[in-house]
């Protein structure tokens, strides 16, 4: 029986090479924009976010339905009250504070609100007002677990696709389903 040297070397080095590659491979992560709302942490996938900006003036919702308008890049942008969609109640929308040139940054100014502008599909933008400064986080995909069906049907939080388990250094995070949110 004739065996080529390539096959012998491959048999000798394959397990070693395989172990090295396995050690270098890391678990896949998901990049998210996270924010606090009613003492809970929520997230949307970074890929669905167009921009984050400060929230200016809202108008066009005299009945308090949770759907209003604002001006963004010289055109009207639909703004959906994320608290209304998630919890079924309208948030207290604070009027924006007049800003001066020496006004403190947003992390020092509790009256500054942010507008998370989502792009759920091409040529469509929707704004979500949030009270806390958002942050970008990378979380392992395996950390997200689907919510139990009974919780999704009868729970107090809506438009959520999954929940991340509590990690040592982070609170639990509800991953929002952008399609059902907007």
N, C-alpha and C positions, 0 to 999 in steps of 0.2 A: 504494500500500500504506500503510495506516494502522497505526502501532505506538503502543501506549499508553506513556505516560511510565513507568508501573510496570515494564514489561518492560525498558525501556532502563536504568532505574536498577538493577534486579535484575541485569542482565547486567554492568553496570559494577561493582557492589559485591559480587556473589556470591563471586568468587574471594578478594577481600580478607576478607570475612566468614568464608569457609570456612577460610582460613589462620589467622585469629584464633582460631576455635573449635578448630581442630586443635592450636594451641599451648597452649590452656587445658586440653584433655583430657589426662588422665594415664592411665597404664596401670593396669588393675584390680589390686588387691592382695587378698591373703587374710590375715585376722587369725588368728594361731596362738598357742597356748600351747606354748612350747618348754622342754625340759629335757634334761639330760645323763644318760646311762646308759652305763656301760662305755666311757667316752671317746668316745662318739658323741652327736650331738645329734638328738633326736627331737621331733616336734611333733604336736599334734592340733588340729583346727579349733576355734577359740574357741566357735563355735556349739554344739559338742557337750559343752562343759564346763559343769557345774552350779556347782561351787565348788572352791576349793583351800583346804585346811586342814592343820594339822599332824596327823601320824599318831599315834594313841594306841596302844592295845593291840590286837594281832591274836590270834585264837584259832581253833580248829576245823580245823587242818590238821596232824594228828600224822604223817601219812605224807609230808609235803613235796610235795604235788601242785601247789602254787602257787595254790590257791584257799582263802581263809580268810574270816573274818568280823571285823568291828569294829562298834562301836556309833556310830551317827550320828543325832542328833536323836531319841534314845530309841527307836531301832529298829535291827535288825541290817542291816548293809550288807555285801554280798559284795565281797571284795577279791581282785583277780586280780593275782598277781605278774607285773608287766610284763616283768621280766627273764626269767622262765620262758617267757612267751608269745613274746617276741621272739627270745631267744637259745637257748631250749630248755634252760636251766639255771636253777635256783633261786637267787635273790639271797640274800646274807647279810643277813637281816633283823635289824637292830640293835635291841636293846631300847631303848625311849624312856628318856632320861635324866630323872631327877627334876628338876622345874622349881621353882625358887624365885622369889620376886618380883623379886630382883635378878639373875636369870639373864640372860646376854647374849642378844642377838637371834639368830635362826636362822642368819644369815649368818656369825656368829662361832662358832656351836656346831655342829660337824660331826656330832653325834649326833642332831640334830633331823631327822626325816624328814617328808615331806609326803605328803598324800593328795590326788590329783587325782580328783575325783568327776565322772564322766562321766554324761551322760543320753543314752544311745543311742536311746531312744524314750520317749514320754510315760509317766510313772508308773514308770519303771525307772531306778534309779541303780546304778552300779558304781564301785568305788574302785580306783585304781591307785597303789601306793606308789612314790614316787620319792625319790631321795637328795638331789637338788639343788633349790634354790629355782627354781620355774618363772618364766618371763618371757613377756610378751606381745610379739609381733613382727608387723609387717605386711610381707609378702613378695610381690613381684610374682608373679602367677599364672604368667606365662610362664617364670619361673625354675625351675618344677618340671617335671621330665622323668620319663616312666615308666621304671621299672627294666627292664633287659633280662629277657626271659622266663627265660633260662637262670639268671640270678642269682636270680630269685624262686623257681625250682625247687630250686636246689642251693646257694644262698648261706647264710650263717650268720645272717642276719637275716630274721625272719618277720613277718607282719602289717603289711607296709609297702606302701603303694600307689604312692608315687613318691619321688623324690629331688630336692632342689633342687640346682642346680649351685652350685659354690663361688663366692660373691661376694667381692669384694675385702675387705670388712670383716667377713665372717661365715664360719663353717665350713659344710660341707655339712650339710643337714638332711634326715632321713628323715621323710616324712609318714606317720603311722600310719593304717591302715585300722581305724577304730573297730569296724566290724561284725565283722571277723575277729578282732579283739583280744578282744572281750567275747562 
